[in-house]
Amino acid sequence: MTTGDKDFDGAVNMTAAELEKWLGTDESRSVGQKTEGGESVGHESGRKIVAILRKKRTDITDADRAHMRKVTGYVHRHLAQRPKGDVSGTPWRYSLMNWGHDPQK
């Protein structure tokens, strides 16, 4: 396991099943910058994260590792912007969850 893998494992605190279930919700689809296809960048990232989490470590590609670094950076930047008060139903939390991190876990 590389340092990048450990950073990713620390940033992503949702299981593949939890994330996949979350991505199926209206709340998940309600946040983020939409691409031409209508899906948000974070939602698309979440689908990639699910695929990575389901792979054996030996099957992870260079492209997967690049995405893992992107995810780690996003989660760390977004956590630093935590709003005050209860974040339960906030777009801030929903965005993080699309990237595999539930700040309430």
Phi and psi restraints in degrees (range 20) as a CNS / XPLOR table:
assign (resid 1 and name C) (resid 2 and name N)
       (resid 2 and name CA) (resid 2 and name C) 1.0 -90.4 20.0 2
assign (resid 2 and name N) (resid 2 and name CA)
       (resid 2 and name C) (resid 3 and name N) 1.0 168.2 20.0 2
assign (resid 2 and name C) (resid 3 and name N)
       (resid 3 and name CA) (resid 3 and name C) 1.0 -57.4 20.0 2
assign (resid 3 and name N) (resid 3 and name CA)
       (resid 3 and name C) (resid 4 and name N) 1.0 -41.5 20.0 2
assign (resid 3 and name C) (resid 4 and name N)
       (resid 4 and name CA) (resid 4 and name C) 1.0 -59.1 20.0 2
assign (resid 4 and name N) (resid 4 and name CA)
       (resid 4 and name C) (resid 5 and name N) 1.0 -37.5 20.0 2
assign (resid 4 and name C) (resid 5 and name N)
       (resid 5 and name CA) (resid 5 and name C) 1.0 -63.7 20.0 2
assign (resid 5 and name N) (resid 5 and name CA)
       (resid 5 and name C) (resid 6 and name N) 1.0 -42.8 20.0 2
assign (resid 5 and name C) (resid 6 and name N)
       (resid 6 and name CA) (resid 6 and name C) 1.0 -64.8 20.0 2
assign (resid 6 and name N) (resid 6 and name CA)
       (resid 6 and name C) (resid 7 and name N) 1.0 -41.3 20.0 2
assign (resid 6 and name C) (resid 7 and name N)
       (resid 7 and name CA) (resid 7 and name C) 1.0 -61.9 20.0 2
assign (resid 7 and name N) (resid 7 and name CA)
       (resid 7 and name C) (resid 8 and name N) 1.0 -43.4 20.0 2
assign (resid 7 and name C) (resid 8 and name N)
       (resid 8 and name CA) (resid 8 and name C) 1.0 -62.6 20.0 2
assign (resid 8 and name N) (resid 8 and name CA)
       (resid 8 and name C) (resid 9 and name N) 1.0 -45.4 20.0 2
assign (resid 8 and name C) (resid 9 and name N)
       (resid 9 and name CA) (resid 9 and name C) 1.0 -62.0 20.0 2
assign (resid 9 and name N) (resid 9 and name CA)
       (resid 9 and name C) (resid 10 and name N) 1.0 -31.3 20.0 2
assign (resid 9 and name C) (resid 10 and name N)
       (resid 10 and name CA) (resid 10 and name C) 1.0 -76.7 20.0 2
assign (resid 10 and name N) (resid 10 and name CA)
       (resid 10 and name C) (resid 11 and name N) 1.0 -33.8 20.0 2
assign (resid 10 and name C) (resid 11 and name N)
       (resid 11 and name CA) (resid 11 and name C) 1.0 -78.2 20.0 2
assign (resid 11 and name N) (resid 11 and name CA)
       (resid 11 and name C) (resid 12 and name N) 1.0 -39.0 20.0 2
assign (resid 11 and name C) (resid 12 and name N)
       (resid 12 and name CA) (resid 12 and name C) 1.0 -93.8 20.0 2
assign (resid 12 and name N) (resid 12 and name CA)
       (resid 12 and name C) (resid 13 and name N) 1.0 107.2 20.0 2
assign (resid 12 and name C) (resid 13 and name N)
       (resid 13 and name CA) (resid 13 and name C) 1.0 -109.4 20.0 2
assign (resid 13 and name N) (resid 13 and name CA)
       (resid 13 and name C) (resid 14 and name N) 1.0 10.4 20.0 2
assign (resid 13 and name C) (resid 14 and name N)
       (resid 14 and name CA) (resid 14 and name C) 1.0 -105.6 20.0 2
assign (resid 14 and name N) (resid 14 and name CA)
       (resid 14 and name C) (resid 15 and name N) 1.0 145.3 20.0 2
assign (resid 14 and name C) (resid 15 and name N)
       (resid 15 and name CA) (resid 15 and name C) 1.0 -77.0 20.0 2
assign (resid 15 and name N) (resid 15 and name CA)
       (resid 15 and name C) (resid 16 and name N) 1.0 166.2 20.0 2
assign (resid 15 and name C) (resid 16 and name N)
       (resid 16 and name CA) (resid 16 and name C) 1.0 -57.6 20.0 2
assign (resid 16 and name N) (resid 16 and name CA)
       (resid 16 and name C) (resid 17 and name N) 1.0 -42.1 20.0 2
assign (resid 16 and name C) (resid 17 and name N)
       (resid 17 and name CA) (resid 17 and name C) 1.0 -66.6 20.0 2
assign (resid 17 and name N) (resid 17 and name CA)
       (resid 17 and name C) (resid 18 and name N) 1.0 -43.2 20.0 2
assign (resid 17 and name C) (resid 18 and name N)
       (resid 18 and name CA) (resid 18 and name C) 1.0 -62.2 20.0 2
assign (resid 18 and name N) (resid 18 and name CA)
       (resid 18 and name C) (resid 19 and name N) 1.0 -45.1 20.0 2
assign (resid 18 and name C) (resid 19 and name N)
       (resid 19 and name CA) (resid 19 and name C) 1.0 -66.5 20.0 2
assign (resid 19 and name N) (resid 19 and name CA)
       (resid 19 and name C) (resid 20 and name N) 1.0 -43.0 20.0 2
assign (resid 19 and name C) (resid 20 and name N)
       (resid 20 and name CA) (resid 20 and name C) 1.0 -61.4 20.0 2
assign (resid 20 and name N) (resid 20 and name CA)
       (resid 20 and name C) (resid 21 and name N) 1.0 -41.9 20.0 2
assign (resid 20 and name C) (resid 21 and name N)
       (resid 21 and name CA) (resid 21 and name C) 1.0 -63.7 20.0 2
assign (resid 21 and name N) (resid 21 and name CA)
       (resid 21 and name C) (resid 22 and name N) 1.0 -44.0 20.0 2
assign (resid 21 and name C) (resid 22 and name N)
       (resid 22 and name CA) (resid 22 and name C) 1.0 -60.2 20.0 2
assign (resid 22 and name N) (resid 22 and name CA)
       (resid 22 and name C) (resid 23 and name N) 1.0 -44.1 20.0 2
assign (resid 22 and name C) (resid 23 and name N)
       (resid 23 and name CA) (resid 23 and name C) 1.0 -62.1 20.0 2
assign (resid 23 and name N) (resid 23 and name CA)
       (resid 23 and name C) (resid 24 and name N) 1.0 -19.4 20.0 2
assign (resid 23 and name C) (resid 24 and name N)
       (resid 24 and name CA) (resid 24 and name C) 1.0 -84.0 20.0 2
assign (resid 24 and name N) (resid 24 and name CA)
       (resid 24 and name C) (resid 25 and name N) 1.0 -1.6 20.0 2
assign (resid 24 and name C) (resid 25 and name N)
       (resid 25 and name CA) (resid 25 and name C) 1.0 -91.7 20.0 2
assign (resid 25 and name N) (resid 25 and name CA)
       (resid 25 and name C) (resid 26 and name N) 1.0 157.6 20.0 2
assign (resid 25 and name C) (resid 26 and name N)
       (resid 26 and name CA) (resid 26 and name C) 1.0 -64.2 20.0 2
assign (resid 26 and name N) (resid 26 and name CA)
       (resid 26 and name C) (resid 27 and name N) 1.0 -35.7 20.0 2
assign (resid 26 and name C) (resid 27 and name N)
       (resid 27 and name CA) (resid 27 and name C) 1.0 -61.5 20.0 2
assign (resid 27 and name N) (resid 27 and name CA)
       (resid 27 and name C) (resid 28 and name N) 1.0 -40.3 20.0 2
assign (resid 27 and name C) (resid 28 and name N)
       (resid 28 and name CA) (resid 28 and name C) 1.0 -62.8 20.0 2
assign (resid 28 and name N) (resid 28 and name CA)
       (resid 28 and name C) (resid 29 and name N) 1.0 -42.1 20.0 2
assign (resid 28 and name C) (resid 29 and name N)
       (resid 29 and name CA) (resid 29 and name C) 1.0 -77.9 20.0 2
assign (resid 29 and name N) (resid 29 and name CA)
       (resid 29 and name C) (resid 30 and name N) 1.0 -11.7 20.0 2
assign (resid 29 and name C) (resid 30 and name N)
       (resid 30 and name CA) (resid 30 and name C) 1.0 -82.1 20.0 2
assign (resid 30 and name N) (resid 30 and name CA)
       (resid 30 and name C) (resid 31 and name N) 1.0 -11.4 20.0 2
assign (resid 30 and name C) (resid 31 and name N)
       (resid 31 and name CA) (resid 31 and name C) 1.0 -117.9 20.0 2
assign (resid 31 and name N) (resid 31 and name CA)
       (resid 31 and name C) (resid 32 and name N) 1.0 159.5 20.0 2
assign (resid 31 and name C) (resid 32 and name N)
       (resid 32 and name CA) (resid 32 and name C) 1.0 99.5 20.0 2
assign (resid 32 and name N) (resid 32 and name CA)
       (resid 32 and name C) (resid 33 and name N) 1.0 163.0 20.0 2
assign (resid 32 and name C) (resid 33 and name N)
       (resid 33 and name CA) (resid 33 and name C) 1.0 -78.6 20.0 2
assign (resid 33 and name N) (resid 33 and name CA)
       (resid 33 and name C) (resid 34 and name N) 1.0 122.3 20.0 2
assign (resid 33 and name C) (resid 34 and name N)
       (resid 34 and name CA) (resid 34 and name C) 1.0 -81.8 20.0 2
assign (resid 34 and name N) (resid 34 and name CA)
       (resid 34 and name C) (resid 35 and name N) 1.0 143.1 20.0 2
assign (resid 34 and name C) (resid 35 and name N)
       (resid 35 and name CA) (resid 35 and name C) 1.0 -92.2 20.0 2
assign (resid 35 and name N) (resid 35 and name CA)
       (resid 35 and name C) (resid 36 and name N) 1.0 179.4 20.0 2
assign (resid 35 and name C) (resid 36 and name N)
       (resid 36 and name CA) (resid 36 and name C) 1.0 -56.6 20.0 2
assign (resid 36 and name N) (resid 36 and name CA)
       (resid 36 and name C) (resid 37 and name N) 1.0 -33.6 20.0 2
assign (resid 36 and name C) (resid 37 and name N)
       (resid 37 and name CA) (resid 37 and name C) 1.0 -76.4 20.0 2
assign (resid 37 and name N) (resid 37 and name CA)
       (resid 37 and name C) (resid 38 and name N) 1.0 -6.4 20.0 2
assign (resid 37 and name C) (resid 38 and name N)
       (resid 38 and name CA) (resid 38 and name C) 1.0 95.3 20.0 2
assign (resid 38 and name N) (resid 38 and name CA)
       (resid 38 and name C) (resid 39 and name N) 1.0 -11.3 20.0 2
assign (resid 38 and name C) (resid 39 and name N)
       (resid 39 and name CA) (resid 39 and name C) 1.0 -91.0 20.0 2
assign (resid 39 and name N) (resid 39 and name CA)
       (resid 39 and name C) (resid 40 and name N) 1.0 142.7 20.0 2
assign (resid 39 and name C) (resid 40 and name N)
       (resid 40 and name CA) (resid 40 and name C) 1.0 -74.6 20.0 2
assign (resid 40 and name N) (resid 40 and name CA)
       (resid 40 and name C) (resid 41 and name N) 1.0 157.8 20.0 2
assign (resid 40 and name C) (resid 41 and name N)
       (resid 41 and name CA) (resid 41 and name C) 1.0 -58.9 20.0 2
assign (resid 41 and name N) (resid 41 and name CA)
       (resid 41 and name C) (resid 42 and name N) 1.0 -43.0 20.0 2
assign (resid 41 and name C) (resid 42 and name N)
       (resid 42 and name CA) (resid 42 and name C) 1.0 -66.2 20.0 2
assign (resid 42 and name N) (resid 42 and name CA)
       (resid 42 and name C) (resid 43 and name N) 1.0 -38.5 20.0 2
assign (resid 42 and name C) (resid 43 and name N)
       (resid 43 and name CA) (resid 43 and name C) 1.0 -65.2 20.0 2
assign (resid 43 and name N) (resid 43 and name CA)
       (resid 43 and name C) (resid 44 and name N) 1.0 -43.5 20.0 2
assign (resid 43 and name C) (resid 44 and name N)
       (resid 44 and name CA) (resid 44 and name C) 1.0 -62.3 20.0 2
assign (resid 44 and name N) (resid 44 and name CA)
       (resid 44 and name C) (resid 45 and name N) 1.0 -41.2 20.0 2
assign (resid 44 and name C) (resid 45 and name N)
       (resid 45 and name CA) (resid 45 and name C) 1.0 -60.1 20.0 2
assign (resid 45 and name N) (resid 45 and name CA)
       (resid 45 and name C) (resid 46 and name N) 1.0 -42.0 20.0 2
assign (resid 45 and name C) (resid 46 and name N)
       (resid 46 and name CA) (resid 46 and name C) 1.0 -59.0 20.0 2
assign (resid 46 and name N) (resid 46 and name CA)
       (resid 46 and name C) (resid 47 and name N) 1.0 -40.1 20.0 2
assign (resid 46 and name C) (resid 47 and name N)
       (resid 47 and name CA) (resid 47 and name C) 1.0 -63.9 20.0 2
assign (resid 47 and name N) (resid 47 and name CA)
       (resid 47 and name C) (resid 48 and name N) 1.0 -39.1 20.0 2
assign (resid 47 and name C) (resid 48 and name N)
       (resid 48 and name CA) (resid 48 and name C) 1.0 -66.3 20.0 2
assign (resid 48 and name N) (resid 48 and name CA)
       (resid 48 and name C) (resid 49 and name N) 1.0 -39.4 20.0 2
assign (resid 48 and name C) (resid 49 and name N)
       (resid 49 and name CA) (resid 49 and name C) 1.0 -62.6 20.0 2
assign (resid 49 and name N) (resid 49 and name CA)
       (resid 49 and name C) (resid 50 and name N) 1.0 -43.9 20.0 2
assign (resid 49 and name C) (resid 50 and name N)
       (resid 50 and name CA) (resid 50 and name C) 1.0 -56.0 20.0 2
assign (resid 50 and name N) (resid 50 and name CA)
       (resid 50 and name C) (resid 51 and name N) 1.0 -45.9 20.0 2
assign (resid 50 and name C) (resid 51 and name N)
       (resid 51 and name CA) (resid 51 and name C) 1.0 -62.5 20.0 2
assign (resid 51 and name N) (resid 51 and name CA)
       (resid 51 and name C) (resid 52 and name N) 1.0 -42.0 20.0 2
assign (resid 51 and name C) (resid 52 and name N)
       (resid 52 and name CA) (resid 52 and name C) 1.0 -64.4 20.0 2
assign (resid 52 and name N) (resid 52 and name CA)
       (resid 52 and name C) (resid 53 and name N) 1.0 -45.0 20.0 2
assign (resid 52 and name C) (resid 53 and name N)
       (resid 53 and name CA) (resid 53 and name C) 1.0 -62.4 20.0 2
assign (resid 53 and name N) (resid 53 and name CA)
       (resid 53 and name C) (resid 54 and name N) 1.0 -27.4 20.0 2
assign (resid 53 and name C) (resid 54 and name N)
       (resid 54 and name CA) (resid 54 and name C) 1.0 -86.7 20.0 2
assign (resid 54 and name N) (resid 54 and name CA)
       (resid 54 and name C) (resid 55 and name N) 1.0 -7.7 20.0 2
assign (resid 54 and name C) (resid 55 and name N)
       (resid 55 and name CA) (resid 55 and name C) 1.0 -85.0 20.0 2
assign (resid 55 and name N) (resid 55 and name CA)
       (resid 55 and name C) (resid 56 and name N) 1.0 153.9 20.0 2
assign (resid 55 and name C) (resid 56 and name N)
       (resid 56 and name CA) (resid 56 and name C) 1.0 -72.3 20.0 2
assign (resid 56 and name N) (resid 56 and name CA)
       (resid 56 and name C) (resid 57 and name N) 1.0 145.8 20.0 2
assign (resid 56 and name C) (resid 57 and name N)
       (resid 57 and name CA) (resid 57 and name C) 1.0 -53.5 20.0 2
assign (resid 57 and name N) (resid 57 and name CA)
       (resid 57 and name C) (resid 58 and name N) 1.0 -35.2 20.0 2
assign (resid 57 and name C) (resid 58 and name N)
       (resid 58 and name CA) (resid 58 and name C) 1.0 -71.0 20.0 2
assign (resid 58 and name N) (resid 58 and name CA)
       (resid 58 and name C) (resid 59 and name N) 1.0 -15.9 20.0 2
assign (resid 58 and name C) (resid 59 and name N)
       (resid 59 and name CA) (resid 59 and name C) 1.0 -96.5 20.0 2
assign (resid 59 and name N) (resid 59 and name CA)
       (resid 59 and name C) (resid 60 and name N) 1.0 -0.2 20.0 2
assign (resid 59 and name C) (resid 60 and name N)
       (resid 60 and name CA) (resid 60 and name C) 1.0 -73.1 20.0 2
assign (resid 60 and name N) (resid 60 and name CA)
       (resid 60 and name C) (resid 61 and name N) 1.0 130.0 20.0 2
assign (resid 60 and name C) (resid 61 and name N)
       (resid 61 and name CA) (resid 61 and name C) 1.0 -92.9 20.0 2
assign (resid 61 and name N) (resid 61 and name CA)
       (resid 61 and name C) (resid 62 and name N) 1.0 172.3 20.0 2
assign (resid 61 and name C) (resid 62 and name N)
       (resid 62 and name CA) (resid 62 and name C) 1.0 -62.0 20.0 2
assign (resid 62 and name N) (resid 62 and name CA)
       (resid 62 and name C) (resid 63 and name N) 1.0 -38.0 20.0 2
assign (resid 62 and name C) (resid 63 and name N)
       (resid 63 and name CA) (resid 63 and name C) 1.0 -64.1 20.0 2
assign (resid 63 and name N) (resid 63 and name CA)
       (resid 63 and name C) (resid 64 and name N) 1.0 -39.1 20.0 2
assign (resid 63 and name C) (resid 64 and name N)
       (resid 64 and name CA) (resid 64 and name C) 1.0 -62.5 20.0 2
assign (resid 64 and name N) (resid 64 and name CA)
       (resid 64 and name C) (resid 65 and name N) 1.0 -44.5 20.0 2
assign (resid 64 and name C) (resid 65 and name N)
       (resid 65 and name CA) (resid 65 and name C) 1.0 -62.9 20.0 2
assign (resid 65 and name N) (resid 65 and name CA)
       (resid 65 and name C) (resid 66 and name N) 1.0 -38.8 20.0 2
assign (resid 65 and name C) (resid 66 and name N)
       (resid 66 and name CA) (resid 66 and name C) 1.0 -62.5 20.0 2
assign (resid 66 and name N) (resid 66 and name CA)
       (resid 66 and name C) (resid 67 and name N) 1.0 -41.7 20.0 2
assign (resid 66 and name C) (resid 67 and name N)
       (resid 67 and name CA) (resid 67 and name C) 1.0 -67.6 20.0 2
assign (resid 67 and name N) (resid 67 and name CA)
       (resid 67 and name C) (resid 68 and name N) 1.0 -38.0 20.0 2
assign (resid 67 and name C) (resid 68 and name N)
       (resid 68 and name CA) (resid 68 and name C) 1.0 -59.8 20.0 2
assign (resid 68 and name N) (resid 68 and name CA)
       (resid 68 and name C) (resid 69 and name N) 1.0 -40.5 20.0 2
assign (resid 68 and name C) (resid 69 and name N)
       (resid 69 and name CA) (resid 69 and name C) 1.0 -66.1 20.0 2
assign (resid 69 and name N) (resid 69 and name CA)
       (resid 69 and name C) (resid 70 and name N) 1.0 -40.3 20.0 2
assign (resid 69 and name C) (resid 70 and name N)
       (resid 70 and name CA) (resid 70 and name C) 1.0 -61.7 20.0 2
assign (resid 70 and name N) (resid 70 and name CA)
       (resid 70 and name C) (resid 71 and name N) 1.0 -44.7 20.0 2
assign (resid 70 and name C) (resid 71 and name N)
       (resid 71 and name CA) (resid 71 and name C) 1.0 -61.4 20.0 2
assign (resid 71 and name N) (resid 71 and name CA)
       (resid 71 and name C) (resid 72 and name N) 1.0 -47.6 20.0 2
assign (resid 71 and name C) (resid 72 and name N)
       (resid 72 and name CA) (resid 72 and name C) 1.0 -58.7 20.0 2
assign (resid 72 and name N) (resid 72 and name CA)
       (resid 72 and name C) (resid 73 and name N) 1.0 -45.6 20.0 2
assign (resid 72 and name C) (resid 73 and name N)
       (resid 73 and name CA) (resid 73 and name C) 1.0 -62.5 20.0 2
assign (resid 73 and name N) (resid 73 and name CA)
       (resid 73 and name C) (resid 74 and name N) 1.0 -44.8 20.0 2
assign (resid 73 and name C) (resid 74 and name N)
       (resid 74 and name CA) (resid 74 and name C) 1.0 -61.1 20.0 2
assign (resid 74 and name N) (resid 74 and name CA)
       (resid 74 and name C) (resid 75 and name N) 1.0 -49.0 20.0 2
assign (resid 74 and name C) (resid 75 and name N)
       (resid 75 and name CA) (resid 75 and name C) 1.0 -59.9 20.0 2
assign (resid 75 and name N) (resid 75 and name CA)
       (resid 75 and name C) (resid 76 and name N) 1.0 -46.1 20.0 2
assign (resid 75 and name C) (resid 76 and name N)
       (resid 76 and name CA) (resid 76 and name C) 1.0 -63.5 20.0 2
assign (resid 76 and name N) (resid 76 and name CA)
       (resid 76 and name C) (resid 77 and name N) 1.0 -42.6 20.0 2
assign (resid 76 and name C) (resid 77 and name N)
       (resid 77 and name CA) (resid 77 and name C) 1.0 -64.4 20.0 2
assign (resid 77 and name N) (resid 77 and name CA)
       (resid 77 and name C) (resid 78 and name N) 1.0 -43.9 20.0 2
assign (resid 77 and name C) (resid 78 and name N)
       (resid 78 and name CA) (resid 78 and name C) 1.0 -68.5 20.0 2
assign (resid 78 and name N) (resid 78 and name CA)
       (resid 78 and name C) (resid 79 and name N) 1.0 -38.3 20.0 2
assign (resid 78 and name C) (resid 79 and name N)
       (resid 79 and name CA) (resid 79 and name C) 1.0 -61.8 20.0 2
assign (resid 79 and name N) (resid 79 and name CA)
       (resid 79 and name C) (resid 80 and name N) 1.0 -33.0 20.0 2
assign (resid 79 and name C) (resid 80 and name N)
       (resid 80 and name CA) (resid 80 and name C) 1.0 -68.9 20.0 2
assign (resid 80 and name N) (resid 80 and name CA)
       (resid 80 and name C) (resid 81 and name N) 1.0 -14.3 20.0 2
assign (resid 80 and name C) (resid 81 and name N)
       (resid 81 and name CA) (resid 81 and name C) 1.0 -103.8 20.0 2
assign (resid 81 and name N) (resid 81 and name CA)
       (resid 81 and name C) (resid 82 and name N) 1.0 21.4 20.0 2
assign (resid 81 and name C) (resid 82 and name N)
       (resid 82 and name CA) (resid 82 and name C) 1.0 -55.2 20.0 2
assign (resid 82 and name N) (resid 82 and name CA)
       (resid 82 and name C) (resid 83 and name N) 1.0 127.8 20.0 2
assign (resid 82 and name C) (resid 83 and name N)
       (resid 83 and name CA) (resid 83 and name C) 1.0 -75.1 20.0 2
assign (resid 83 and name N) (resid 83 and name CA)
       (resid 83 and name C) (resid 84 and name N) 1.0 162.2 20.0 2
assign (resid 83 and name C) (resid 84 and name N)
       (resid 84 and name CA) (resid 84 and name C) 1.0 -75.5 20.0 2
assign (resid 84 and name N) (resid 84 and name CA)
       (resid 84 and name C) (resid 85 and name N) 1.0 154.4 20.0 2
assign (resid 84 and name C) (resid 85 and name N)
       (resid 85 and name CA) (resid 85 and name C) 1.0 85.9 20.0 2
assign (resid 85 and name N) (resid 85 and name CA)
       (resid 85 and name C) (resid 86 and name N) 1.0 -164.7 20.0 2
assign (resid 85 and name C) (resid 86 and name N)
       (resid 86 and name CA) (resid 86 and name C) 1.0 -72.3 20.0 2
assign (resid 86 and name N) (resid 86 and name CA)
       (resid 86 and name C) (resid 87 and name N) 1.0 124.3 20.0 2
assign (resid 86 and name C) (resid 87 and name N)
       (resid 87 and name CA) (resid 87 and name C) 1.0 -101.1 20.0 2
assign (resid 87 and name N) (resid 87 and name CA)
       (resid 87 and name C) (resid 88 and name N) 1.0 5.5 20.0 2
assign (resid 87 and name C) (resid 88 and name N)
       (resid 88 and name CA) (resid 88 and name C) 1.0 -45.4 20.0 2
assign (resid 88 and name N) (resid 88 and name CA)
       (resid 88 and name C) (resid 89 and name N) 1.0 -57.0 20.0 2
assign (resid 88 and name C) (resid 89 and name N)
       (resid 89 and name CA) (resid 89 and name C) 1.0 -107.6 20.0 2
assign (resid 89 and name N) (resid 89 and name CA)
       (resid 89 and name C) (resid 90 and name N) 1.0 33.1 20.0 2
assign (resid 89 and name C) (resid 90 and name N)
       (resid 90 and name CA) (resid 90 and name C) 1.0 -96.4 20.0 2
assign (resid 90 and name N) (resid 90 and name CA)
       (resid 90 and name C) (resid 91 and name N) 1.0 151.0 20.0 2
assign (resid 90 and name C) (resid 91 and name N)
       (resid 91 and name CA) (resid 91 and name C) 1.0 -58.0 20.0 2
assign (resid 91 and name N) (resid 91 and name CA)
       (resid 91 and name C) (resid 92 and name N) 1.0 -31.2 20.0 2
assign (resid 91 and name C) (resid 92 and name N)
       (resid 92 and name CA) (resid 92 and name C) 1.0 -58.0 20.0 2
assign (resid 92 and name N) (resid 92 and name CA)
       (resid 92 and name C) (resid 93 and name N) 1.0 -49.7 20.0 2
assign (resid 92 and name C) (resid 93 and name N)
       (resid 93 and name CA) (resid 93 and name C) 1.0 -66.2 20.0 2
assign (resid 93 and name N) (resid 93 and name CA)
       (resid 93 and name C) (resid 94 and name N) 1.0 -43.9 20.0 2
assign (resid 93 and name C) (resid 94 and name N)
       (resid 94 and name CA) (resid 94 and name C) 1.0 -60.9 20.0 2
assign (resid 94 and name N) (resid 94 and name CA)
       (resid 94 and name C) (resid 95 and name N) 1.0 -39.9 20.0 2
assign (resid 94 and name C) (resid 95 and name N)
       (resid 95 and name CA) (resid 95 and name C) 1.0 -62.5 20.0 2
assign (resid 95 and name N) (resid 95 and name CA)
       (resid 95 and name C) (resid 96 and name N) 1.0 -46.4 20.0 2
assign (resid 95 and name C) (resid 96 and name N)
       (resid 96 and name CA) (resid 96 and name C) 1.0 -60.5 20.0 2
assign (resid 96 and name N) (resid 96 and name CA)
       (resid 96 and name C) (resid 97 and name N) 1.0 -40.7 20.0 2
assign (resid 96 and name C) (resid 97 and name N)
       (resid 97 and name CA) (resid 97 and name C) 1.0 -64.5 20.0 2
assign (resid 97 and name N) (resid 97 and name CA)
       (resid 97 and name C) (resid 98 and name N) 1.0 -34.3 20.0 2
assign (resid 97 and name C) (resid 98 and name N)
       (resid 98 and name CA) (resid 98 and name C) 1.0 -61.4 20.0 2
assign (resid 98 and name N) (resid 98 and name CA)
       (resid 98 and name C) (resid 99 and name N) 1.0 -27.0 20.0 2
assign (resid 98 and name C) (resid 99 and name N)
       (resid 99 and name CA) (resid 99 and name C) 1.0 -95.6 20.0 2
assign (resid 99 and name N) (resid 99 and name CA)
       (resid 99 and name C) (resid 100 and name N) 1.0 12.9 20.0 2
assign (resid 99 and name C) (resid 100 and name N)
       (resid 100 and name CA) (resid 100 and name C) 1.0 88.8 20.0 2
assign (resid 100 and name N) (resid 100 and name CA)
       (resid 100 and name C) (resid 101 and name N) 1.0 10.4 20.0 2
assign (resid 100 and name C) (resid 101 and name N)
       (resid 101 and name CA) (resid 101 and name C) 1.0 -123.9 20.0 2
assign (resid 101 and name N) (resid 101 and name CA)
       (resid 101 and name C) (resid 102 and name N) 1.0 118.9 20.0 2
assign (resid 101 and name C) (resid 102 and name N)
       (resid 102 and name CA) (resid 102 and name C) 1.0 -101.2 20.0 2
assign (resid 102 and name N) (resid 102 and name CA)
       (resid 102 and name C) (resid 103 and name N) 1.0 110.0 20.0 2
assign (resid 102 and name C) (resid 103 and name N)
       (resid 103 and name CA) (resid 103 and name C) 1.0 -67.3 20.0 2
assign (resid 103 and name N) (resid 103 and name CA)
       (resid 103 and name C) (resid 104 and name N) 1.0 -7.9 20.0 2
assign (resid 103 and name C) (resid 104 and name N)
       (resid 104 and name CA) (resid 104 and name C) 1.0 -98.3 20.0 2
assign (resid 104 and name N) (resid 104 and name CA)
       (resid 104 and name C) (resid 105 and name N) 1.0 7.8 20.0 2
